[in-house]
Amino acid sequence: MSELYNVSVDYLLSDKTAEDMQKVSKTEDEAKEKPSNHLRVGLIACVVVILLIVVGVMLLHLHNTNKPQNEVPISEMETEEDVVFSGEFSVDW
């Protein structure tokens, strides 16, 4: 009968009123909500960690891009060397 009405056997056998049973069911619902609160806290913690990692990577990238990269002016790159090619070079396909 408890399965038919989707209630517990204790409810069918007890002399308590419906209001008393609703109070009991509310406390059971609160107990069920507690794990979901842990889930929310864990999810928020994961989001915070991911955001910290992203911000750290961005700051590291900005720090590395602001350093000069062994820059050589183009005037120093030009040389007066003559290139002599000896041998055959074909562009036939």
N, C-alpha and C positions, 0 to 999 in steps of 0.2 A: 504494500500500500504506500510505503514511503517513496518508492520509485515512481509509482503512478502519479503522485501529487508533487513529486520533486521536493520533498521535505525530509528531514532526518527522522529516524525512529524515535529519538529522544523527544522531538516535538510532538509526535503523535501520542506518546506515553505520558507526557508531562501534564501537570494541572495548571501550568502558567498561562497567563493570558497572552493574546497576540502582541500586546505592547511590550511585555517582558521579552518575548522571543525576538522582537525587532531590535531591542537593545543588545541582545546577545549577538544577533547577526551583524549589527553595526560594529561591535568590537572585533568580530571576525573579519569584517571588511577592512578595518583599520590595520589589522595584523597582515592582511594580504597586501596592503598598500606600502608597507615598509620596504619590502624588497624592491619595489619600483622606485622608491626614493634612492636606494643604493644604486640602482641602475642609472638614474639621472645624475647623481654625483659622479659616478664613474665616467659617464659620457661627457660631462662638463670637464672633468679632469683631462680626458683624452683630447678634447678640443683645445684646451689651454696648452697642453704639451705640443700639439701639432702647430699651433700658432707661434709658440716660442721657437720651435725649430725653423719655421718659415722665416720669421723675423731675424733669427741668427744667421741663416744662410744669406739673406738679403744684405745684412750688415757686413758680413764677411766679403761678399761680392763687391759691395761699394768700397770697402777698405782696400781691396786688391786693385780695383780699377783706378783709384786715385793716385797710385804710385806710378812714376815714370817707368816706361818699359825699355830702358837702354836705347833711348832715341838717338838717332844719328841724323844730322842734317843732310839734305840731299846734296849739298855742295861738297861734302866730304865723301860721298859715295861715288861721285864721278871721277873716273881715272882716265889717264891718257894712254892706256895700254893698247897696243895694236893686237888684234886677234888674228892669228894666222891659222888657217885651216888647211891641213894637208890630208888629202884623201878624197874619196868619192862620197858624194852625198846625193841621193836620188829622191825625188818627190813623186816618182811614178807609183801609181797604185796598182 
